[in-house]
Amino acid sequence: MAVRAAVLPAIGAPLEITGIDLPDPGPGQVRVRLAAAGVCHSDLSLSNGTMRVPVPAVLGHEGAGTVVAVGEGVTHVAEGDPVVLNWAPSCGGCHACALGEVWLCANALNGAADVYARTTDGTDLHPGLNVAAFAEETVVSASCVLPLPKGVPLVDAALLGCAVLTGYGAVHHSAKVREGETVAVFGAGGVGLATLQSARIAGASRIIAVDVSAGKEELARAAGATDYVLASENTPREIRALTGKQGVDVSVECVGRAVSIRAAWDSTRRGGRTTVVGIGGKDQEVTFNALEIFHWGRTLSGCVYGNSDPARDVPVLAEHVREGRLDLSALVTERIALEGIPAAFANMLEGKGGRALVVF
């Protein structure tokens, strides 16, 4: 059956909106009709080669939709069920999974190398980050499908698959923000806005948003920021001035650039925690000297997928949505058609914030 999709024909090439031939689900597979897909910076990183992906591919890893068919052996979802796509399913058997660190599963992305569909001329297609959400429908492994809890709008639920899990996990699992602590969030894009909301949910007393764009201040404050700082070489000094000259207890970097990682570190108090969520290129080198590492006693940590377990955390996030503590619609700055993805990529390169949502 042919469906429309956004195909990446080669690394660095523009996306092509075209028809693809999608097979029926085989054993252990599920076919999903997408309601919406978020346009994440990771998709841009895949398209430009910052992150590796087999091509040609259908990108898109943040999505939600309705099950239209299931293959043999699938029992946890059925036709008609609303679901969230999980682009990084854990295998349960590798070293990381045995330690309970499912977000570091060694086999999570094995499916991205599979051929899951073909172009109308017969060219093999790979599912970018397993789920190929930039399409009207997709066929995925059953492990990539999570039942959507009741009370969460299906279109908004697409954001649970990456941005919200990442931002929430950065605050609650990686940095472990405690009530009353101060937090700085660097970058007010989709993940940054989710991080701001999560810091508010955690009970942070002061939440400082940092971004290069003055136009994101309203979005950031609506998400929970108590203060807004325009990024500059003086950012750490400004943040210390807002926190009694101490620096924040926690900095969360959501950009993936050396300059912002260094600024996040410099903005953290002595003994505080700096968590890096942003995905940067190999050319983004951050330097520290041995004396400052000793003197400041800070913790610097990476954060993959929010250090989250989607099966555990999606129901928790759904409860926050139902109780009004988490506003998924506030993370969306524009709702677009499939053809609007290239323009959304361009907006991300220009630093325009929030999250574009492809609505099918």
Secondary structure as GFF3:
##gff-version 3
##sequence-region A 1 360
A	DSSP	beta_strand	2	8	.	.	.	ID=ss1
A	DSSP	beta_strand	16	21	.	.	.	ID=ss2
A	DSSP	beta_strand	29	39	.	.	.	ID=ss3
A	DSSP	alpha_helix	41	48	.	.	.	ID=ss4
A	DSSP	beta_strand	57	58	.	.	.	ID=ss5
A	DSSP	beta_strand	62	70	.	.	.	ID=ss6
A	DSSP	beta_strand	82	85	.	.	.	ID=ss7
A	DSSP	alpha_helix	95	98	.	.	.	ID=ss8
A	DSSP	three_ten_helix	102	104	.	.	.	ID=ss9
A	DSSP	three_ten_helix	110	113	.	.	.	ID=ss10
A	DSSP	beta_strand	117	119	.	.	.	ID=ss11
A	DSSP	beta_strand	124	127	.	.	.	ID=ss12
A	DSSP	three_ten_helix	128	130	.	.	.	ID=ss13
A	DSSP	beta_strand	137	141	.	.	.	ID=ss14
A	DSSP	three_ten_helix	142	144	.	.	.	ID=ss15
A	DSSP	beta_strand	145	147	.	.	.	ID=ss16
A	DSSP	three_ten_helix	156	161	.	.	.	ID=ss17
A	DSSP	alpha_helix	163	169	.	.	.	ID=ss18
A	DSSP	pi_helix	170	174	.	.	.	ID=ss19
A	DSSP	beta_strand	182	186	.	.	.	ID=ss20
A	DSSP	alpha_helix	190	202	.	.	.	ID=ss21
A	DSSP	beta_strand	206	211	.	.	.	ID=ss22
A	DSSP	three_ten_helix	214	216	.	.	.	ID=ss23
A	DSSP	alpha_helix	217	223	.	.	.	ID=ss24
A	DSSP	beta_strand	227	230	.	.	.	ID=ss25
A	DSSP	alpha_helix	235	242	.	.	.	ID=ss26
A	DSSP	beta_strand	248	253	.	.	.	ID=ss27
A	DSSP	alpha_helix	258	266	.	.	.	ID=ss28
A	DSSP	beta_strand	268	276	.	.	.	ID=ss29
A	DSSP	alpha_helix	290	296	.	.	.	ID=ss30
A	DSSP	beta_strand	299	302	.	.	.	ID=ss31
A	DSSP	three_ten_helix	305	307	.	.	.	ID=ss32
A	DSSP	alpha_helix	310	322	.	.	.	ID=ss33
A	DSSP	three_ten_helix	328	331	.	.	.	ID=ss34
A	DSSP	beta_strand	332	336	.	.	.	ID=ss35
A	DSSP	three_ten_helix	338	340	.	.	.	ID=ss36
A	DSSP	alpha_helix	341	349	.	.	.	ID=ss37
A	DSSP	beta_strand	355	359	.	.	.	ID=ss38
###
